[in-house]
């Protein structure tokens, strides 16, 4: 006779396995991988130092930036989508499937933030979080992306758009589609994403944050240094001025 705890154990092992797999997929830093394949500098060595699509764009290679964006989003979307499509084959009931989706989405997102393959030095997770949200609920993902686009269009700051979108995403989920484990996952991702942008928040307050489209040769740090340089007055001006007295 098979023990009664065997199905629960099998389900638990399946959940743990897919969660670990999602973390490993999330640990693939496509900003670094694509940059290497295309012969570009490591995105951790210029601009903000963040291995993400926005910083890759500062290299001046738009193709690399778009590919980074797509693959970072896919690694968040695919694990969640796989659980939603094949969860029943893993023995997950409706309730367990939702909980596993939340865990898998979080795991992929955390993998991007702290990737095991890249010395746990990851990005800020904006594109990956967008992919996870699209996997949870396409309408939730689109609403959050629309928020990002609107803020980015008017203010030209990717970091500000990401922070605002991260703030609104949990409210969209709770107010429109209700709470549950997915709502908690969305809220936790939002908090982590805002925390990862703490340095950007300081730059925004100081007015030194880089805008969308600026290249690595004109970073916020360089702009701040340029603004602090004293303006030199040509000696001839003083000579002419003294001569008039």
Backbone as CSV, one residue per row, in Angstrom:
resi,resn,N_x,N_y,N_z,CA_x,CA_y,CA_z,C_x,C_y,C_z
1,UNK,0.843,-1.201,0.000,0.000,0.000,0.000,0.879,1.253,0.000
2,UNK,0.593,2.183,-0.892,1.399,3.385,-1.012,1.094,4.328,0.140
3,UNK,2.123,4.899,0.789,1.893,5.832,1.891,1.062,7.019,1.430
4,UNK,0.239,7.552,2.346,-0.652,8.661,1.998,0.121,9.948,1.732
5,UNK,1.347,10.051,2.278,2.092,11.286,2.075,2.851,11.290,0.746
6,UNK,2.849,10.189,0.019,3.614,10.098,-1.225,3.176,11.133,-2.262
7,UNK,1.882,11.323,-2.530,1.488,12.347,-3.517,1.930,13.744,-3.109
8,UNK,1.801,14.062,-1.828,2.213,15.391,-1.353,3.720,15.578,-1.510
9,UNK,4.474,14.504,-1.233,5.926,14.566,-1.372,6.315,14.769,-2.833
10,UNK,5.645,14.045,-3.712,5.939,14.178,-5.145,5.628,15.582,-5.645
11,UNK,4.505,16.139,-5.172,4.133,17.494,-5.564,5.144,18.504,-5.037
12,UNK,5.578,18.312,-3.797,6.567,19.204,-3.200,7.891,19.170,-3.948
13,UNK,8.317,17.971,-4.318,9.563,17.834,-5.079,9.442,18.489,-6.454
14,UNK,8.281,18.315,-7.085,8.066,18.925,-8.395,8.104,20.453,-8.294
15,UNK,7.458,20.990,-7.250,7.443,22.438,-7.047,8.855,22.966,-6.798
16,UNK,9.609,22.265,-5.943,10.986,22.675,-5.651,11.854,22.613,-6.899
17,UNK,11.640,21.585,-7.711,12.451,21.412,-8.922,12.213,22.533,-9.929
18,UNK,10.938,22.854,-10.177,10.648,23.897,-11.164,11.050,25.272,-10.635
19,UNK,10.995,25.465,-9.319,11.422,26.734,-8.732,12.930,26.906,-8.887
20,UNK,13.684,25.837,-8.632,15.139,25.887,-8.817,15.491,26.123,-10.278
21,UNK,14.782,25.440,-11.176,15.031,25.618,-12.602,14.752,27.059,-13.027
22,UNK,13.682,27.646,-12.488,13.354,29.035,-12.820,14.452,29.978,-12.339
23,UNK,14.998,29.711,-11.149,16.098,30.542,-10.639,17.321,30.445,-11.556
24,UNK,17.644,29.245,-12.012,18.801,29.059,-12.895,18.593,29.765,-14.234
25,UNK,17.364,29.712,-14.745,17.065,30.422,-15.996,17.189,31.931,-15.770
26,UNK,16.677,32.398,-14.638,16.785,33.818,-14.321,18.214,34.272,-14.139
27,UNK,19.106,33.350,-13.780,20.508,33.688,-13.556,21.294,33.908,-14.846
28,UNK,20.672,33.658,-15.990,21.334,33.927,-17.269,21.286,35.431,-17.542
29,UNK,22.414,36.104,-17.378,22.492,37.554,-17.569,22.681,37.845,-19.061
30,UNK,21.575,38.071,-19.744,21.643,38.230,-21.195,22.323,39.523,-21.616
31,UNK,22.348,40.519,-20.752,23.083,41.745,-21.079,24.556,41.433,-21.284
32,UNK,25.104,40.599,-20.408,26.514,40.223,-20.508,26.716,39.233,-21.658
33,UNK,25.842,38.242,-21.758,25.982,37.205,-22.779,25.910,37.799,-24.183
34,UNK,24.890,38.619,-24.439,24.709,39.206,-25.763,25.837,40.180,-26.084
35,UNK,26.260,40.950,-25.095,27.373,41.883,-25.322,28.637,41.133,-25.725
36,UNK,28.900,40.011,-25.080,30.083,39.217,-25.417,29.956,38.638,-26.819
37,UNK,28.783,38.121,-27.150,28.581,37.520,-28.471,28.707,38.547,-29.591
38,UNK,28.356,39.812,-29.292,28.400,40.855,-30.314,29.681,41.681,-30.250
39,UNK,30.618,41.244,-29.418,31.913,41.927,-29.348,31.877,43.276,-28.667
40,UNK,30.918,43.492,-27.772,30.791,44.764,-27.063,31.445,44.672,-25.688
41,UNK,31.663,45.814,-25.082,32.199,45.839,-23.729,31.182,45.274,-22.745
42,UNK,31.692,44.739,-21.654,30.827,44.228,-20.593,30.007,45.388,-20.037
43,UNK,28.671,45.291,-20.020,27.839,46.414,-19.545,28.075,46.767,-18.079
44,UNK,28.742,45.891,-17.360,29.065,46.200,-15.966,30.273,47.108,-15.856
45,UNK,30.903,47.439,-17.002,32.125,48.239,-16.992,31.905,49.678,-17.457
46,UNK,30.665,50.066,-17.787,30.421,51.438,-18.238,29.023,51.878,-17.809
47,UNK,28.767,53.173,-18.009,27.457,53.710,-17.661,27.137,53.521,-16.195
48,UNK,25.958,52.978,-15.926,25.532,52.735,-14.545,26.149,51.474,-13.960
49,UNK,26.770,50.652,-14.837,27.326,49.384,-14.366,26.282,48.300,-14.202
50,UNK,25.052,48.596,-14.594,23.957,47.630,-14.445,23.844,46.749,-15.688
51,UNK,23.851,45.420,-15.515,23.693,44.530,-16.673,22.227,44.418,-17.094
52,UNK,21.762,45.450,-17.755,20.380,45.476,-18.215,20.275,46.174,-19.555
53,UNK,19.076,46.145,-20.137,18.879,46.675,-21.482,19.154,48.172,-21.571
54,UNK,18.746,48.930,-20.551,18.953,50.377,-20.588,20.429,50.724,-20.632
55,UNK,21.237,50.016,-19.850,22.671,50.309,-19.849,23.336,49.818,-21.137
56,UNK,22.877,48.695,-21.675,23.416,48.220,-22.954,23.128,49.246,-24.050
57,UNK,21.984,49.925,-23.959,21.650,50.965,-24.933,22.680,52.089,-24.913
58,UNK,23.294,52.317,-23.766,24.319,53.364,-23.659,25.578,53.021,-24.447
59,UNK,25.710,51.768,-24.851,26.852,51.391,-25.692,26.687,51.933,-27.106
60,UNK,25.461,52.353,-27.442,25.165,52.842,-28.775,24.652,51.771,-29.716
61,UNK,24.611,50.509,-29.247,24.149,49.401,-30.083,22.696,49.073,-29.719
62,UNK,21.770,49.584,-30.532,20.351,49.394,-30.239,19.913,47.944,-30.395
63,UNK,20.537,47.226,-31.339,20.182,45.818,-31.539,20.494,45.002,-30.294
64,UNK,21.660,45.235,-29.718,22.041,44.527,-28.499,21.089,44.853,-27.356
65,UNK,20.678,46.106,-27.276,19.764,46.521,-26.209,18.400,45.849,-26.365
66,UNK,17.897,45.801,-27.610,16.585,45.171,-27.857,16.639,43.675,-27.562
67,UNK,17.705,43.011,-27.984,17.848,41.575,-27.721,17.940,41.306,-26.211
68,UNK,18.662,42.153,-25.507,18.759,42.006,-24.051,17.393,42.154,-23.410
69,UNK,16.649,43.145,-23.845,15.302,43.376,-23.310,14.402,42.165,-23.540
70,UNK,14.417,41.636,-24.770,13.542,40.510,-25.111,13.900,39.248,-24.323
71,UNK,15.180,38.928,-24.264,15.579,37.701,-23.579,15.429,37.812,-22.059
72,UNK,15.659,38.997,-21.509,15.443,39.179,-20.070,13.958,39.038,-19.729
73,UNK,13.098,39.540,-20.616,11.661,39.393,-20.390,11.227,37.936,-20.559
74,UNK,11.768,37.263,-21.570,11.409,35.866,-21.819,11.776,34.949,-20.659
75,UNK,12.921,35.201,-20.035,13.330,34.318,-18.945,12.438,34.491,-17.722
76,UNK,11.698,35.597,-17.658,10.700,35.747,-16.608,9.364,35.157,-17.008
77,UNK,9.035,35.294,-18.290,7.735,34.826,-18.775,7.653,33.311,-18.909
78,UNK,8.661,32.696,-19.512,8.574,31.279,-19.868,8.373,30.336,-18.666
79,UNK,9.107,30.494,-17.550,8.868,29.579,-16.418,7.440,29.662,-15.876
80,UNK,6.903,30.892,-15.792,5.535,31.061,-15.299,4.537,30.463,-16.278
81,UNK,4.735,30.727,-17.557,3.848,30.181,-18.581,3.887,28.659,-18.577
82,UNK,5.066,28.076,-18.404,5.203,26.612,-18.405,4.411,25.991,-17.267
83,UNK,4.461,26.603,-16.084,3.703,26.070,-14.940,2.210,26.191,-15.204
84,UNK,1.792,27.328,-15.782,0.356,27.506,-16.049,-0.153,26.517,-17.090
85,UNK,0.716,26.112,-18.023,0.291,25.202,-19.087,0.427,23.731,-18.705
86,UNK,1.451,23.417,-17.928,1.753,22.009,-17.646,1.710,21.675,-16.161
87,UNK,1.145,22.587,-15.368,1.063,22.347,-13.926,0.284,21.094,-13.565
88,UNK,-0.771,20.823,-14.313,-1.590,19.641,-14.034,-0.794,18.359,-14.204
89,UNK,0.120,18.346,-15.157,0.936,17.152,-15.377,1.930,16.921,-14.241
90,UNK,2.211,18.006,-13.503,3.089,17.888,-12.344,2.316,17.504,-11.089
91,UNK,1.012,17.328,-11.252,0.178,16.954,-10.114,-0.260,18.137,-9.283
92,UNK,-0.246,19.347,-9.864,-0.618,20.543,-9.120,-2.104,20.825,-9.296
93,UNK,-2.803,20.999,-8.192,-4.196,21.411,-8.261,-4.246,22.902,-8.564
94,UNK,-5.453,23.458,-8.716,-5.580,24.877,-9.061,-4.904,25.770,-8.022
95,UNK,-5.135,25.477,-6.740,-4.541,26.285,-5.679,-3.032,26.172,-5.651
96,UNK,-2.542,24.950,-5.760,-1.091,24.740,-5.756,-0.453,25.307,-7.007
97,UNK,-1.162,25.254,-8.109,-0.612,25.781,-9.359,-0.383,27.280,-9.257
98,UNK,-1.330,27.999,-8.659,-1.158,29.449,-8.489,0.019,29.748,-7.570
99,UNK,0.128,29.001,-6.474,1.244,29.198,-5.567,2.578,28.883,-6.219
100,UNK,2.615,27.838,-7.030,3.845,27.471,-7.728,4.207,28.514,-8.777
101,UNK,3.203,29.044,-9.459,3.453,30.128,-10.408,4.099,31.321,-9.709
102,UNK,3.582,31.664,-8.538,4.140,32.786,-7.782,5.589,32.510,-7.395
103,UNK,5.861,31.296,-6.919,7.223,30.928,-6.531,8.180,30.938,-7.720
104,UNK,7.712,30.387,-8.824,8.549,30.303,-10.024,8.861,31.705,-10.554
105,UNK,7.846,32.573,-10.576,8.061,33.940,-11.023,9.060,34.676,-10.145
106,UNK,8.905,34.535,-8.839,9.844,35.148,-7.900,11.254,34.595,-8.088
107,UNK,11.344,33.287,-8.300,12.657,32.649,-8.460,13.383,33.177,-9.690
108,UNK,12.656,33.320,-10.806,13.274,33.850,-12.021,13.728,35.295,-11.809
109,UNK,12.917,36.068,-11.123,13.243,37.465,-10.845,14.463,37.568,-9.934
110,UNK,14.483,36.765,-8.874,15.612,36.769,-7.935,16.884,36.274,-8.634
111,UNK,16.733,35.313,-9.555,17.876,34.851,-10.321,18.515,35.973,-11.114
112,UNK,17.687,36.878,-11.646,18.236,38.013,-12.378,18.971,38.968,-11.438
113,UNK,18.428,39.178,-10.247,19.060,40.098,-9.294,20.369,39.538,-8.750
114,UNK,20.356,38.234,-8.438,21.535,37.581,-7.859,21.846,36.299,-8.629
115,UNK,22.438,36.441,-9.830,22.669,35.273,-10.692,23.849,34.414,-10.234
116,UNK,23.606,33.144,-10.056,24.647,32.236,-9.592,25.773,32.105,-10.608
117,UNK,25.473,32.311,-11.896,26.480,32.151,-12.941,27.375,33.386,-13.094
118,UNK,27.021,34.488,-12.457,27.771,35.737,-12.617,28.115,36.347,-11.261
119,UNK,28.566,35.489,-10.347,29.040,35.906,-9.025,27.979,36.688,-8.241
120,UNK,26.718,36.381,-8.494,25.582,37.003,-7.809,25.531,38.516,-8.022
121,UNK,26.115,38.985,-9.124,26.089,40.403,-9.472,25.153,40.598,-10.660
122,UNK,23.896,40.898,-10.365,22.889,40.976,-11.410,22.356,42.367,-11.633
123,UNK,21.276,42.436,-12.412,20.666,43.709,-12.765,19.564,44.104,-11.806
124,UNK,18.727,45.007,-12.276,17.662,45.547,-11.421,16.325,44.853,-11.639
125,UNK,16.220,44.083,-12.720,15.075,43.194,-12.866,13.853,43.766,-13.538
126,UNK,13.960,44.906,-14.215,12.773,45.535,-14.797,12.172,44.664,-15.902
127,UNK,12.983,44.276,-16.885,12.466,43.473,-17.993,12.008,42.101,-17.529
128,UNK,12.768,41.495,-16.613,12.388,40.171,-16.105,11.081,40.244,-15.328
129,UNK,10.918,41.286,-14.525,9.664,41.470,-13.786,8.493,41.647,-14.744
130,UNK,8.723,42.389,-15.838,7.660,42.572,-16.838,7.265,41.229,-17.442
131,UNK,8.255,40.378,-17.729,7.955,39.052,-18.262,7.178,38.201,-17.278
132,UNK,7.540,38.272,-16.011,6.820,37.521,-14.979,5.366,37.984,-14.888
133,UNK,5.154,39.293,-14.903,3.789,39.825,-14.826,2.952,39.401,-16.026
134,UNK,3.564,39.400,-17.204,2.845,38.934,-18.394,2.489,37.456,-18.275
135,UNK,3.357,36.689,-17.612,3.060,35.276,-17.381,1.942,35.083,-16.379
136,UNK,1.946,35.898,-15.323,0.873,35.829,-14.326,-0.478,36.155,-14.953
137,UNK,-0.494,37.291,-15.656,-1.739,37.812,-16.238,-1.350,38.802,-17.335
138,UNK,-1.607,38.496,-18.585,-1.214,39.397,-19.680,-1.738,40.815,-19.510
139,UNK,-2.963,40.956,-18.998,-3.519,42.292,-18.811,-2.782,43.060,-17.713
140,UNK,-2.403,42.355,-16.653,-1.609,42.977,-15.594,-0.270,43.445,-16.153
141,UNK,0.368,42.595,-16.945,1.644,42.962,-17.546,1.523,44.154,-18.474
142,UNK,0.472,44.172,-19.299,0.283,45.278,-20.234,-0.034,46.581,-19.510
143,UNK,-0.829,46.512,-18.441,-1.139,47.716,-17.666,0.122,48.296,-17.037
144,UNK,0.977,47.419,-16.521,2.223,47.869,-15.902,3.175,48.431,-16.944
145,UNK,3.265,47.771,-18.087,4.117,48.274,-19.174,3.621,49.625,-19.684
146,UNK,2.298,49.789,-19.758,1.737,51.070,-20.201,2.120,52.181,-19.224
147,UNK,2.120,51.867,-17.933,2.536,52.839,-16.921,3.985,53.247,-17.144
148,UNK,4.842,52.255,-17.406,6.267,52.537,-17.668,6.422,53.441,-18.890
149,UNK,5.731,53.103,-19.962,5.860,53.855,-21.218,5.422,55.307,-21.035
150,UNK,4.318,55.522,-20.338,3.804,56.883,-20.138,4.802,57.737,-19.357
151,UNK,5.321,57.198,-18.254,6.278,57.955,-17.435,7.573,58.188,-18.205
152,UNK,8.057,57.155,-18.901,9.298,57.284,-19.666,9.141,58.293,-20.804
153,UNK,7.982,58.328,-21.432,7.749,59.248,-22.550,7.788,60.704,-22.097
154,UNK,7.174,61.000,-20.964,7.083,62.381,-20.506,8.332,62.862,-19.762
155,UNK,8.997,61.944,-19.051,10.120,62.367,-18.213,11.480,61.901,-18.722
156,UNK,11.520,60.905,-19.614,12.758,60.410,-20.233,13.709,59.763,-19.236
157,UNK,13.175,59.293,-18.115,13.993,58.584,-17.142,13.501,57.136,-17.034
158,UNK,14.344,56.186,-17.430,13.972,54.779,-17.323,13.790,54.364,-15.870
159,UNK,14.661,54.862,-15.002,14.597,54.479,-13.586,13.305,54.976,-12.948
160,UNK,12.933,56.214,-13.219,11.693,56.761,-12.661,10.486,55.978,-13.157
161,UNK,10.476,55.658,-14.453,9.369,54.881,-15.021,9.277,53.507,-14.361
162,UNK,10.419,52.888,-14.105,10.439,51.560,-13.478,9.928,51.615,-12.048
163,UNK,10.322,52.644,-11.313,9.895,52.788,-9.913,8.389,53.008,-9.833
164,UNK,7.873,53.891,-10.683,6.432,54.170,-10.686,5.645,52.922,-11.084
165,UNK,6.106,52.205,-12.111,5.424,50.987,-12.549,5.442,49.920,-11.460
166,UNK,6.581,49.797,-10.771,6.693,48.814,-9.675,5.755,49.158,-8.535
167,UNK,5.539,50.437,-8.308,4.635,50.879,-7.237,3.181,50.561,-7.575
168,UNK,2.800,50.763,-8.835,1.401,50.584,-9.223,1.020,49.131,-9.483
169,UNK,1.964,48.295,-9.890,1.639,46.909,-10.260,0.869,46.147,-9.175
170,UNK,1.295,46.166,-7.894,0.534,45.436,-6.874,-0.891,45.965,-6.720
171,UNK,-1.072,47.280,-6.876,-2.414,47.858,-6.757,-3.292,47.424,-7.920
172,UNK,-2.740,47.373,-9.117,-3.509,46.857,-10.254,-4.003,45.440,-9.959
173,UNK,-3.085,44.601,-9.459,-3.429,43.205,-9.197,-4.533,43.084,-8.151
174,UNK,-4.360,43.774,-7.040,-5.310,43.640,-5.923,-6.656,44.272,-6.248
175,UNK,-6.646,45.465,-6.827,-7.895,46.185,-7.065,-8.706,45.616,-8.229
176,UNK,-8.026,45.047,-9.232,-8.744,44.553,-10.409,-8.946,43.044,-10.372
177,UNK,-7.886,42.302,-9.998,-7.962,40.846,-10.072,-7.953,40.146,-8.712
178,UNK,-7.801,40.896,-7.654,-7.871,40.305,-6.321,-6.509,39.924,-5.768
179,UNK,-6.531,39.490,-4.487,-5.295,39.140,-3.796,-4.854,37.723,-4.080
180,UNK,-4.231,37.111,-3.089,-3.722,35.757,-3.267,-2.210,35.735,-3.353
181,UNK,-1.669,34.558,-3.622,-0.216,34.394,-3.648,0.438,35.198,-4.771
182,UNK,-0.248,35.310,-5.900,0.299,36.098,-7.006,0.435,37.562,-6.600
183,UNK,-0.563,38.093,-5.891,-0.502,39.486,-5.438,0.689,39.709,-4.514
184,UNK,0.934,38.750,-3.605,2.086,38.857,-2.706,3.400,38.827,-3.491
185,UNK,3.445,37.975,-4.507,4.658,37.901,-5.337,4.896,39.212,-6.076
186,UNK,3.832,39.797,-6.612,3.949,41.072,-7.333,4.423,42.172,-6.385
187,UNK,3.870,42.192,-5.170,4.264,43.198,-4.189,5.733,43.041,-3.795
188,UNK,6.167,41.806,-3.580,7.564,41.572,-3.192,8.516,41.962,-4.320
189,UNK,8.160,41.631,-5.551,8.991,42.032,-6.686,9.070,43.551,-6.785
190,UNK,7.936,44.225,-6.543,7.926,45.678,-6.586,8.845,46.292,-5.553
191,UNK,8.805,45.756,-4.333,9.676,46.262,-3.264,11.150,46.049,-3.601
192,UNK,11.474,44.852,-4.094,12.861,44.560,-4.456,13.336,45.451,-5.600
193,UNK,12.452,45.691,-6.555,12.820,46.501,-7.700,13.094,47.946,-7.280
194,UNK,12.239,48.487,-6.411,12.464,49.851,-5.927,13.755,49.919,-5.126
195,UNK,14.005,48.903,-4.296,15.236,48.864,-3.502,16.472,48.827,-4.400
196,UNK,16.403,48.062,-5.484,17.533,47.984,-6.403,17.769,49.320,-7.121
197,UNK,16.779,50.195,-7.108,16.920,51.504,-7.732,17.256,52.592,-6.710
198,UNK,17.720,52.227,-5.527,17.994,53.225,-4.491,19.035,54.251,-4.947
199,UNK,20.071,53.778,-5.656,21.088,54.711,-6.151,20.493,55.655,-7.196
200,UNK,19.591,55.134,-8.023,18.944,55.972,-9.035,18.047,57.019,-8.388
201,UNK,17.398,56.657,-7.293,16.540,57.611,-6.586,17.373,58.797,-6.095
202,UNK,18.562,58.501,-5.556,19.448,59.571,-5.094,19.869,60.467,-6.255
203,UNK,20.172,59.858,-7.405,20.573,60.639,-8.576,19.416,61.485,-9.096
204,UNK,18.205,60.926,-9.069,17.038,61.692,-9.503,16.845,62.921,-8.623
205,UNK,17.023,62.762,-7.323,16.866,63.883,-6.404,17.951,64.934,-6.603
206,UNK,19.155,64.489,-6.995,20.266,65.414,-7.232,20.242,66.018,-8.639
207,UNK,19.429,65.420,-9.523,19.382,65.897,-10.897,20.519,65.402,-11.755
208,UNK,21.153,64.293,-11.357,22.295,63.761,-12.115,21.988,62.427,-12.788
209,UNK,20.744,62.005,-12.778,20.381,60.736,-13.389,20.424,60.843,-14.910
210,UNK,20.928,59.791,-15.575,21.001,59.767,-17.033,19.613,59.569,-17.627
211,UNK,19.364,60.251,-18.729,18.089,60.104,-19.421,18.180,59.003,-20.479
212,UNK,17.048,58.558,-20.929,16.993,57.541,-21.974,17.681,58.045,-23.235
213,UNK,18.502,57.170,-23.839,19.155,57.509,-25.083,20.537,58.078,-24.946
214,UNK,20.948,58.448,-23.723,22.293,58.981,-23.540,23.308,57.849,-23.633
215,UNK,24.428,58.116,-24.273,25.457,57.094,-24.448,26.357,57.038,-23.236
216,UNK,27.187,55.987,-23.214,28.095,55.796,-22.082,29.098,56.928,-21.974
217,UNK,29.355,57.641,-23.080,30.316,58.729,-23.053,29.809,59.979,-22.376
218,UNK,28.530,59.995,-22.062,27.952,61.171,-21.418,27.071,60.713,-20.269
219,UNK,27.650,60.086,-19.285,26.926,59.544,-18.147,26.565,60.642,-17.178
220,UNK,25.705,60.320,-16.245,25.284,61.286,-15.239,26.463,61.737,-14.393
221,UNK,27.381,60.817,-14.117,28.542,61.157,-13.296,29.392,62.201,-14.006
222,UNK,29.581,62.016,-15.314,30.380,62.964,-16.070,29.701,64.319,-16.138
223,UNK,28.369,64.320,-16.269,27.640,65.577,-16.307,27.785,66.320,-14.984
224,UNK,27.737,65.582,-13.883,27.885,66.199,-12.565,29.284,66.786,-12.400
225,UNK,30.293,66.039,-12.867,31.660,66.527,-12.765,31.865,67.776,-13.618
226,UNK,31.253,67.775,-14.797,31.375,68.928,-15.681,30.733,70.163,-15.071
227,UNK,29.598,69.941,-14.379,28.895,71.068,-13.761,29.679,71.657,-12.606
228,UNK,30.516,70.828,-11.955,31.271,71.281,-10.796,32.587,71.943,-11.175
229,UNK,33.019,71.853,-12.437,34.288,72.444,-12.854,34.185,73.967,-12.835
230,UNK,35.156,74.669,-12.219,35.110,76.137,-12.191,35.343,76.707,-13.578
231,UNK,34.657,77.781,-13.876,34.810,78.427,-15.171,36.019,79.346,-15.131
232,UNK,36.956,79.159,-16.052,38.176,79.944,-16.105,37.946,81.229,-16.899
233,UNK,38.395,82.339,-16.334,38.261,83.633,-17.011,39.573,83.942,-17.703
234,UNK,39.506,84.290,-18.965,40.716,84.566,-19.740,41.411,85.807,-19.200
235,UNK,42.756,85.779,-19.005,43.478,86.907,-18.427,43.314,88.197,-19.211
236,UNK,43.129,88.094,-20.520,43.013,89.297,-21.342,41.815,90.148,-20.963
237,UNK,40.735,89.464,-20.462,39.545,90.196,-20.052,39.855,91.099,-18.873
238,UNK,40.656,90.576,-17.897,41.037,91.375,-16.744,41.913,92.536,-17.172
239,UNK,42.805,92.298,-18.147,43.714,93.330,-18.618,42.943,94.475,-19.252
240,UNK,41.963,94.115,-20.107,41.167,95.145,-20.766,40.362,95.944,-19.758
241,UNK,39.863,95.207,-18.726,39.027,95.858,-17.719,39.837,96.866,-16.915
242,UNK,41.080,96.529,-16.556,41.935,97.419,-15.786,42.344,98.625,-16.621
243,UNK,42.484,98.384,-17.933,42.900,99.479,-18.804,41.846,100.561,-18.933
244,UNK,40.581,100.187,-18.745,39.498,101.169,-18.887,39.353,102.049,-17.666
245,UNK,39.901,101.598,-16.511,39.741,102.389,-15.284,40.575,103.684,-15.321
